[in-house]
């Protein structure tokens, strides 16, 4: 059974549209009726961490343009020209055709649409290529089909379609969607994908100067949505570093006037370095505030 759970998690990660806590919920719901072990949630969390890290190690570097990157660019281009373009949209073609009208209605100036659904994504992950549904709001649907094909080809993708409206557009691609290990979000809404130690230190400086009220780090691959750390300043301009490991009982806070100590603790948490808690004095959130380091 554990291998079935692993394969389910591996597929969901490879598909690339859900974060860890969403995959964990789906996995538990999928296997809870037939699982006979003691701790399905614990098993899912452990397998998710393993498979997420394996995916990160295998995914192409940022400097390499993957086929999924090209697909993103093509869909963004189509969207900008009035073709409603949706990826991983609804469970199947029947639902997609029923619901794409709502998307069109919410898009001023929409001329047509293109999308692929969950089953299409799964087929692409398994190496079967990607099939696209398309259509026109008014006018000839084949004109939208040709626009979709041209956008895909302009962005370096191989496309098979003979212009027959009874056929979906097929994209021959290697499926490699990217995930993140770490995400930083500032009070201003500024986002940083996989920030480095240097970037985190610069964010400390932004908080210190008052350019940002705080910033929060999350781990997209975590099985819990309640795993995060954050940094802000207290009334005495000291750094308040906080982290939560999934529930209220594992929610801690430390205070220091030393930016480098705060940075070392936060970086250690972010990259799971040994001894990262040793840099500061931590107390459960809600109890008396710990003495500043």
C-alpha positions in Angstrom: 0.0 0.0 0.0 2.8 2.4 0.8 4.1 2.1 -2.8 0.7 2.9 -4.1 0.6 6.0 -1.9 4.1 6.9 -3.1 3.1 6.6 -6.8 0.1 8.8 -6.2 2.2 11.5 -4.6 4.9 11.2 -7.3 2.3 11.7 -10.0 0.7 14.7 -8.3 4.1 16.4 -7.8 5.1 15.7 -11.4 1.8 17.2 -12.7 3.0 20.4 -11.1 -0.1 22.4 -10.2 -0.7 21.6 -6.5 1.5 22.5 -3.5 2.4 19.9 -0.8 -0.4 20.5 1.6 -3.0 20.1 -1.2 -1.4 16.8 -2.4 -1.3 15.6 1.2 -5.0 16.2 1.6 -5.8 14.5 -1.7 -3.6 11.5 -0.8 -5.3 10.9 2.6 -8.7 11.2 1.1 -7.8 8.8 -1.7 -6.4 6.0 0.6 -8.1 6.4 4.0 -10.8 3.8 3.3 -8.3 1.1 2.4 -5.3 1.9 4.5 -4.6 -0.4 7.4 -1.6 1.2 8.9 -1.5 3.3 12.1 -0.7 6.7 10.7 -1.7 7.5 7.1 -1.1 11.2 7.5 2.4 10.6 8.8 3.2 8.2 5.9 1.9 10.8 3.4 4.0 13.6 5.0 7.2 11.4 4.9 6.7 10.3 1.3 5.8 13.8 0.2 9.0 15.2 1.6 11.1 12.5 -0.1 9.4 12.8 -3.5 9.3 16.6 -3.4 13.1 16.6 -2.9 13.6 14.1 -5.6 11.6 16.2 -8.0 13.6 19.3 -7.1 16.9 17.5 -7.7 15.7 16.2 -11.1 14.1 19.4 -12.5 16.0 21.5 -15.0 18.0 24.5 -13.8 16.5 27.9 -14.1 18.9 28.6 -16.9 17.3 25.8 -19.0 14.1 26.5 -20.9 11.9 23.4 -20.5 8.9 22.5 -22.7 6.6 23.4 -19.8 8.2 26.8 -19.7 7.6 27.2 -23.4 4.0 26.1 -22.9 3.5 28.7 -20.2 4.9 31.4 -22.5 2.6 30.3 -25.4 -0.5 30.3 -23.1 0.4 33.8 -21.7 0.8 35.1 -25.3 -2.6 33.7 -26.3 -4.2 35.2 -23.2 -2.8 38.6 -24.0 -4.4 38.5 -27.5 -7.9 37.6 -26.4 -7.7 33.8 -26.4 -8.7 32.5 -22.9 -6.0 30.0 -22.2 -6.3 27.7 -19.2 -3.9 25.0 -18.0 -5.0 21.9 -16.0 -8.6 23.1 -16.2 -11.4 20.9 -14.8 -11.3 17.1 -14.5 -12.3 16.2 -18.0 -13.4 17.6 -21.4 -17.1 17.4 -20.6 -16.6 19.6 -17.6 -14.1 21.8 -19.4 -16.6 22.5 -22.2 -19.3 23.2 -19.7 -17.2 25.6 -17.6 -15.0 27.4 -20.1 -17.9 29.8 -20.8 -17.6 31.2 -17.3 -14.0 32.0 -18.0 -14.8 33.6 -21.3 -17.5 35.7 -19.6 -15.0 37.0 -17.1 -12.5 38.0 -19.8 -13.4 41.3 -21.6 -12.7 41.0 -25.3 -12.3 37.2 -25.4 -12.3 35.9 -28.9 -11.8 32.2 -28.3 -10.3 29.7 -25.9 -7.8 26.9 -25.4 -7.4 24.6 -22.5 -6.3 21.1 -21.3 -7.8 19.2 -18.4 -6.5 17.1 -15.5 -6.6 13.8 -17.5 -4.6 15.5 -20.3 -2.0 16.6 -17.7 -1.7 13.1 -16.4 -1.3 11.8 -20.0 1.5 14.3 -20.6 3.3 13.3 -17.4 3.2 9.7 -18.6 4.8 10.6 -21.9 1.7 10.6 -24.1 2.0 14.3 -25.2 -0.6 16.9 -24.5 -3.9 17.4 -26.2 -5.6 20.8 -26.3 -9.3 21.8 -26.6 -10.0 25.0 -28.5 -12.8 27.0 -29.9 -14.1 30.4 -30.9 -16.5 32.8 -29.2 -17.8 33.9 -32.6 -16.5 33.1 -36.1 -14.7 30.1 -37.4 -13.1 27.9 -34.7 -10.3 26.8 -37.0 -9.0 30.4 -36.9 -8.4 30.0 -33.1 -6.9 26.6 -33.8 -4.3 28.1 -36.2 -3.5 30.9 -33.7 -2.9 28.3 -31.0 -0.6 26.2 -33.2 1.3 29.3 -34.3 1.8 30.5 -30.7 3.1 27.1 -29.6 5.5 26.8 -32.6 6.8 30.4 -32.0 7.8 29.3 -28.5 9.6 26.2 -29.7 7.1 23.4 -29.3 6.3 20.6 -31.7 2.7 20.5 -32.7 0.5 18.0 -34.6 -2.8 19.2 -36.1 -4.1 18.9 -39.6 -6.8 21.6 -39.3 -9.6 19.1 -38.7 -12.0 20.6 -36.2 -12.8 17.0 -35.0 -9.2 16.6 -33.9 -7.6 18.2 -30.8 -4.3 19.9 -31.1 -1.5 17.7 -29.9 1.7 19.0 -28.4 4.7 16.7 -28.4 6.7 17.7 -25.3 8.7 16.5 -22.4 6.7 17.3 -19.2 8.9 19.0 -16.6 7.0 21.5 -14.4 9.0 23.3 -11.8 8.4 23.4 -8.0 9.9 25.5 -5.3 11.7 24.6 -2.1 11.1 28.0 -0.5 9.0 31.1 -1.1 9.4 34.5 0.5 6.5 37.0 0.6 6.8 40.5 1.9 4.2 42.7 3.5 4.1 44.7 0.2 3.2 41.6 -1.7 6.6 41.2 -3.3 7.4 37.5 -3.9 10.7 35.8 -4.1 11.0 32.2 -5.5 13.7 30.1 -3.8 15.5 33.1 -2.2 19.2 32.6 -1.5 20.9 33.3 1.9 22.0 36.6 0.4 18.5 37.5 -0.6 17.2 36.6 2.8 19.8 38.9 4.4 18.7 41.7 2.1 15.1 41.2 3.2 16.3 41.6 6.8 17.7 44.9 5.7 14.4 45.9 4.2 12.6 45.2 7.4 15.3 46.9 9.5 15.0 50.1 7.4 11.2 50.0 7.5 10.8 49.4 3.8 8.9 46.2 4.6 6.9 45.6 7.7 7.7 41.9 7.6 8.4 38.9 5.4 7.2 35.3 5.6 8.9 32.2 4.4 6.9 29.1 3.3 7.9 25.7 2.1 5.6 24.8 -0.8 6.4 21.1 -0.5 5.3 20.8 3.1 2.4 18.5 3.9 0.9 21.2 6.2 -0.2 24.7 5.2 0.8 25.8 8.7 4.6 25.5 8.2 6.2 28.9 7.9 8.6 31.4 9.5 8.6 35.2 9.5 10.5 38.2 10.6 9.4 41.6 11.8 10.6 44.3 14.3 9.3 44.9 17.8 8.8 48.4 19.4 12.4 48.4 20.4 13.6 47.8 16.8 14.7 44.3 17.6 14.2 41.4 15.2 11.3 39.1 16.1 11.8 35.7 14.4 8.9 33.2 14.5 8.4 29.8 13.1 5.6 27.3 13.1 5.9 23.6 12.4 2.4 22.6 11.6 0.3 23.2 14.7 -0.1 25.6 17.6 2.0 23.4 19.9 5.0 23.9 17.6 4.9 27.7 17.2 7.9 29.5 18.6 9.4 33.0 18.7 12.8 34.5 19.5 14.0 38.1 19.8 17.4 39.6 19.0 19.0 42.9 18.1 21.7 41.0 16.1 20.7 40.8 12.5 23.3 38.2 11.7 22.1 35.9 14.5 18.5 36.3 13.3 19.6 35.6 9.7 21.5 32.5 10.7 18.5 31.1 12.5 16.1 31.8 9.7 18.5 30.5 7.0 19.0 27.4 9.1 15.2 26.8 9.3 14.8 27.5 5.6 17.5 25.1 4.4 17.2 22.6 7.4 20.7 23.1 8.6 21.8 21.2 11.7 21.7 23.2 14.9 19.8 26.1 13.5 17.8 26.6 16.7 21.0 27.1 18.7 21.5 30.6 17.4 18.6 32.1 19.4 16.5 31.5 22.5 13.1 30.2 21.6 9.9 30.2 23.6 6.4 29.0 22.6 4.3 31.8 21.1 1.9 33.2 23.7 4.2 32.7 26.7 6.4 35.4 28.1 8.7 36.8 25.4 12.2 35.3 25.5 15.1 37.5 26.5 16.9 39.1 23.5 20.0 37.4 22.3 
